[in-house]
């Protein structure tokens, strides 16, 4: 398979699914489709537009329908479904498994799983889980922190001060998500989700000190597993030949995985307290989202007829 995949074994572990029939290649089954199907029409014999690569879920309606069929018809319908090459079948609400289901599963080597959850609850949780696990993704060299509820992605060249800024932000009561490498996933048309690779989660590298564990030093409230990316701050060394926006009128964006994210560029020079600047930028961004722009308000007062 090309693109992101998630192992069926991981889904079983994450959702604590009961294994009713374990095929001999369960650990190798990969899921690449983020959607889930309730095969009601297929159990009635209609297979047009059927996506056989999706996880199949049987709930109350499908279970009741199968119960009204004769054993022979039930066997034929289930064999037709399982012979399509579906990755697995999950039975919800702890329903008993029909013998014909197990027979078709063994013939076609398709795992049968079961959950105690209601069908709608289970499917919504599973689809959300798959959308995150199978989302398009990239890895960015940067830092991701949460400041007053906003996910702030800090980008910049190596040595510009991203990690030191993140450490000071944590000391000021905010939370670290990732340092050095940020895994970014596009989980919807408008939402980016960032997290740290497992091996470096909660860690920050500070030149001259080395690796520190933020969770151990500052407590569990100082870290977070993942966060949406709401705002991007680009740090760059101060260039005297470059003109920087002093009022904040210009609205910049940084495109990540095809999604434009509001951003600003902050020049880094001696004596600048980057942590306070980043914190102020995050608060200002939040205020702008609520409809207030200090720069535009100032211009309106100075030039009341400017039409801005």
C-alpha positions as CSV (number, residue, x, y, z in Angstrom):
1,X,0.0,0.0,0.0
2,X,1.1,3.6,-0.7
3,X,0.4,6.4,1.7
4,X,-0.3,6.3,5.4
5,X,-1.6,3.0,6.9
6,X,-2.6,1.8,10.3
7,X,-2.2,-1.8,11.4
8,X,-5.5,-3.6,12.4
9,X,-3.7,-5.0,15.4
10,X,-3.2,-1.4,16.7
11,X,-6.9,-0.7,16.2
12,X,-7.7,-3.8,18.2
13,X,-5.5,-2.7,21.0
14,X,-6.7,1.0,21.0
15,X,-10.4,0.0,21.1
16,X,-10.0,-3.1,23.2
17,X,-11.8,-5.3,20.7
18,X,-12.5,-8.9,21.4
19,X,-11.2,-11.3,18.8
20,X,-13.8,-13.9,17.9
21,X,-11.8,-15.3,14.9
22,X,-8.1,-14.5,14.4
23,X,-6.8,-15.2,10.9
24,X,-3.3,-16.4,10.5
25,X,-2.1,-13.1,9.1
26,X,-3.9,-10.7,11.6
27,X,-0.7,-8.9,12.5
28,X,-0.1,-8.1,8.8
29,X,-3.5,-6.6,7.9
30,X,-3.2,-2.9,7.1
31,X,-6.0,-0.4,6.9
32,X,-5.6,2.5,4.5
33,X,-9.3,3.7,4.1
34,X,-10.5,6.2,6.7
35,X,-14.1,5.4,6.2
36,X,-16.2,2.6,7.8
37,X,-19.1,0.7,6.2
38,X,-22.2,-0.9,7.6
39,X,-22.9,-3.5,4.9
40,X,-26.7,-3.6,5.0
41,X,-27.1,-3.4,1.2
42,X,-24.4,-5.9,0.7
43,X,-26.1,-8.4,2.9
44,X,-29.2,-7.9,0.7
45,X,-27.1,-8.7,-2.3
46,X,-26.3,-5.3,-3.7
47,X,-22.5,-4.7,-4.3
48,X,-22.4,-1.8,-6.8
49,X,-20.0,1.0,-5.5
50,X,-18.9,-1.2,-2.6
51,X,-15.5,-0.3,-1.1
52,X,-14.0,-3.6,-0.1
53,X,-11.0,-2.0,1.6
54,X,-13.1,-0.5,4.4
55,X,-13.6,-2.0,7.8
56,X,-17.1,-3.5,8.0
57,X,-19.4,-3.0,11.0
58,X,-22.5,-4.9,11.9
59,X,-24.9,-3.2,14.3
60,X,-28.5,-3.8,15.4
61,X,-30.1,-3.4,12.0
62,X,-27.7,-5.7,10.2
63,X,-27.9,-8.2,13.0
64,X,-31.7,-8.2,13.0
65,X,-31.8,-8.6,9.2
66,X,-29.4,-11.6,9.3
67,X,-31.5,-13.2,12.0
68,X,-34.6,-13.2,9.7
69,X,-32.8,-15.0,6.9
70,X,-32.7,-18.8,6.7
71,X,-29.3,-20.4,7.5
72,X,-28.7,-21.2,3.8
73,X,-29.5,-17.7,2.6
74,X,-27.5,-16.2,5.4
75,X,-24.5,-18.4,4.5
76,X,-24.6,-17.3,0.8
77,X,-25.0,-13.6,1.6
78,X,-22.1,-13.7,4.1
79,X,-19.9,-15.7,1.8
80,X,-20.5,-13.0,-0.9
81,X,-19.5,-10.3,1.5
82,X,-16.4,-12.0,2.9
83,X,-15.1,-13.1,-0.5
84,X,-14.7,-9.5,-1.6
85,X,-11.5,-9.3,0.5
86,X,-12.7,-7.1,3.3
87,X,-10.0,-6.4,6.0
88,X,-12.2,-7.4,9.0
89,X,-15.8,-7.5,10.4
90,X,-16.6,-5.9,13.7
91,X,-19.8,-6.8,15.6
92,X,-21.1,-4.1,18.0
93,X,-23.2,-4.3,21.2
94,X,-21.7,-7.7,22.2
95,X,-24.1,-9.4,19.8
96,X,-23.6,-13.2,19.5
97,X,-21.8,-14.3,16.3
98,X,-23.9,-16.3,13.9
99,X,-22.2,-19.7,13.0
100,X,-22.4,-18.7,9.3
101,X,-20.3,-15.6,10.0
102,X,-17.5,-17.7,11.5
103,X,-17.8,-20.1,8.6
104,X,-17.4,-17.4,6.0
105,X,-14.6,-15.8,8.0
106,X,-12.6,-19.0,8.2
107,X,-13.1,-19.8,4.5
108,X,-11.8,-16.3,3.5
109,X,-9.4,-15.7,6.4
110,X,-11.1,-12.5,7.5
111,X,-10.8,-11.6,11.3
112,X,-14.0,-11.3,13.3
113,X,-13.9,-8.7,16.1
114,X,-16.5,-7.5,18.7
115,X,-17.1,-4.5,20.9
116,X,-19.6,-3.8,23.7
117,X,-20.1,-0.2,22.4
118,X,-23.2,1.0,20.6
119,X,-22.8,1.1,16.9
120,X,-23.0,4.9,16.4
121,X,-20.6,5.6,19.3
122,X,-18.1,3.1,18.1
123,X,-18.2,4.2,14.4
124,X,-17.8,7.9,15.2
125,X,-14.8,7.1,17.5
126,X,-13.3,4.8,14.9
127,X,-13.7,7.2,12.0
128,X,-12.2,10.0,14.0
129,X,-9.3,7.7,15.0
130,X,-8.7,6.7,11.4
131,X,-8.9,10.2,10.1
132,X,-6.0,11.2,12.4
133,X,-3.9,8.0,11.8
134,X,-4.4,8.1,8.0
135,X,-4.2,11.8,7.5
136,X,-1.6,13.3,5.0
137,X,1.4,14.3,7.0
138,X,4.8,16.0,6.9
139,X,7.6,16.6,9.4
140,X,8.7,20.1,10.1
141,X,11.9,21.3,11.9
142,X,10.4,23.5,14.6
143,X,8.7,23.8,17.9
144,X,5.0,23.4,18.8
145,X,3.6,24.9,22.0
146,X,0.2,25.7,23.4
147,X,-0.2,29.3,24.6
148,X,-3.5,30.2,26.1
149,X,-5.3,27.6,24.2
150,X,-3.7,28.4,20.8
151,X,-1.4,26.0,19.0
152,X,1.7,28.0,18.0
153,X,4.2,26.5,15.6
154,X,7.5,28.2,15.8
155,X,9.7,27.9,12.7
156,X,13.2,29.1,12.0
157,X,16.8,28.2,11.1
158,X,18.8,26.0,13.4
159,X,20.3,28.0,16.3
160,X,17.8,30.9,16.1
161,X,16.5,30.2,19.6
162,X,13.4,28.1,19.1
163,X,14.1,25.6,21.8
164,X,15.1,28.2,24.4
165,X,12.0,30.1,23.6
166,X,9.9,27.0,24.1
167,X,11.5,26.3,27.5
168,X,10.8,29.9,28.7
169,X,7.2,29.6,27.4
170,X,6.8,26.4,29.5
171,X,8.2,28.2,32.6
172,X,5.6,30.9,32.0
173,X,2.8,28.3,32.5
174,X,2.1,27.1,29.0
175,X,2.6,23.7,27.4
176,X,5.1,21.9,25.1
177,X,3.9,19.6,22.4
178,X,7.0,19.1,20.3
179,X,10.6,20.3,20.1
180,X,13.0,19.9,17.1
181,X,10.7,17.7,15.0
182,X,6.9,18.3,14.6
183,X,4.8,15.7,12.9
184,X,1.9,17.6,11.2
185,X,-1.2,15.8,10.0
186,X,-4.0,17.3,7.9
187,X,-7.0,15.8,9.6
188,X,-9.7,17.9,7.7
189,X,-9.9,20.6,5.0
190,X,-9.2,23.3,7.6
191,X,-7.4,21.5,10.5
192,X,-3.8,20.7,11.1
193,X,-2.8,18.5,14.0
194,X,0.8,18.5,15.4
195,X,2.6,16.1,17.7
196,X,6.1,14.9,18.6
197,X,7.6,11.7,17.4
198,X,7.3,9.1,20.2
199,X,11.0,8.9,20.8
200,X,11.5,12.6,21.6
201,X,8.1,13.3,23.2
202,X,8.4,15.8,26.1
203,X,12.1,16.4,25.4
204,X,13.9,19.6,24.7
205,X,17.5,20.0,23.5
206,X,19.2,23.1,24.9
207,X,22.7,23.9,23.7
208,X,25.1,23.8,26.5
209,X,22.8,21.8,28.8
210,X,21.7,18.9,26.6
211,X,18.5,17.0,26.6
212,X,15.9,17.8,29.3
213,X,12.6,16.1,30.0
214,X,10.0,18.8,30.4
215,X,7.4,16.5,31.9
216,X,9.8,15.4,34.7
217,X,11.1,18.9,35.4
218,X,7.8,20.9,35.3
219,X,5.1,18.2,35.7
220,X,2.4,16.7,33.6
221,X,0.5,20.0,33.2
222,X,3.5,21.4,31.2
223,X,3.1,19.0,28.3
224,X,0.5,17.8,25.8
225,X,0.4,14.9,23.4
226,X,-1.0,16.8,20.4
227,X,-2.5,20.2,19.5
228,X,-4.1,21.9,16.5
229,X,-1.8,24.4,14.6
230,X,-3.6,27.7,14.7
231,X,-0.8,30.2,14.2
232,X,2.8,30.1,12.8
233,X,5.6,32.3,14.1
234,X,8.7,32.5,11.8
235,X,11.8,33.5,13.7
236,X,14.7,34.9,11.7
237,X,17.9,36.7,12.5
238,X,17.6,40.5,12.4
239,X,18.5,41.8,8.9
240,X,19.2,45.5,8.9
241,X,18.5,45.7,5.2
242,X,15.0,44.2,5.6
243,X,11.9,46.3,6.4
244,X,9.8,44.6,9.0
245,X,6.0,45.2,9.6
246,X,5.8,47.6,12.6
247,X,2.1,48.0,12.8
248,X,0.8,44.5,12.1
249,X,-1.5,45.6,9.2
250,X,-0.1,43.1,6.7
251,X,-1.7,39.6,7.1
252,X,0.7,36.8,6.3
253,X,0.0,33.1,5.9
254,X,2.2,30.0,5.9
255,X,0.9,27.2,3.8
256,X,1.2,23.7,5.3
257,X,-0.2,20.6,3.5
258,X,-2.3,23.0,1.3
259,X,-3.8,24.8,4.3
260,X,-3.0,28.5,4.7
261,X,-2.2,29.2,8.4
262,X,-2.1,32.8,9.8
263,X,1.5,33.7,10.5
264,X,4.0,36.5,11.4
265,X,7.7,36.9,11.1
266,X,9.6,38.0,14.2
267,X,13.2,39.3,13.8
268,X,15.6,37.9,16.4
269,X,18.2,40.3,17.9
270,X,20.2,40.7,21.0
271,X,18.2,41.5,24.1
272,X,14.8,40.5,22.7
273,X,12.7,38.4,25.1
274,X,11.3,36.0,22.6
275,X,9.1,34.1,25.0
276,X,7.2,37.2,26.0
277,X,7.0,38.3,22.3
278,X,5.6,34.9,21.3
279,X,3.1,34.9,24.2
280,X,2.0,38.4,23.2
281,X,1.7,37.4,19.6
282,X,-0.5,34.4,20.6
283,X,-2.8,36.6,22.7
284,X,-3.0,39.2,20.0
285,X,-3.9,36.5,17.4
286,X,-6.7,35.3,19.7
287,X,-8.0,38.9,20.1
288,X,-8.0,39.3,16.3
289,X,-10.0,36.2,15.9
290,X,-12.6,37.8,18.2
291,X,-12.8,40.8,15.9
292,X,-10.5,43.4,17.4
293,X,-7.4,44.6,15.6
294,X,-5.4,47.3,17.5
295,X,-3.5,48.5,14.5
296,X,-6.6,49.1,12.4
297,X,-8.3,50.7,15.4
298,X,-5.4,53.1,15.7
299,X,-5.5,54.0,12.0
300,X,-9.2,54.5,12.2
301,X,-8.7,57.0,15.0
302,X,-5.8,58.9,13.3
303,X,-7.4,58.8,9.9
304,X,-11.2,58.6,10.5
305,X,-12.0,59.0,6.8
306,X,-9.4,56.6,5.4
307,X,-12.0,53.9,4.9
308,X,-9.8,51.1,6.3
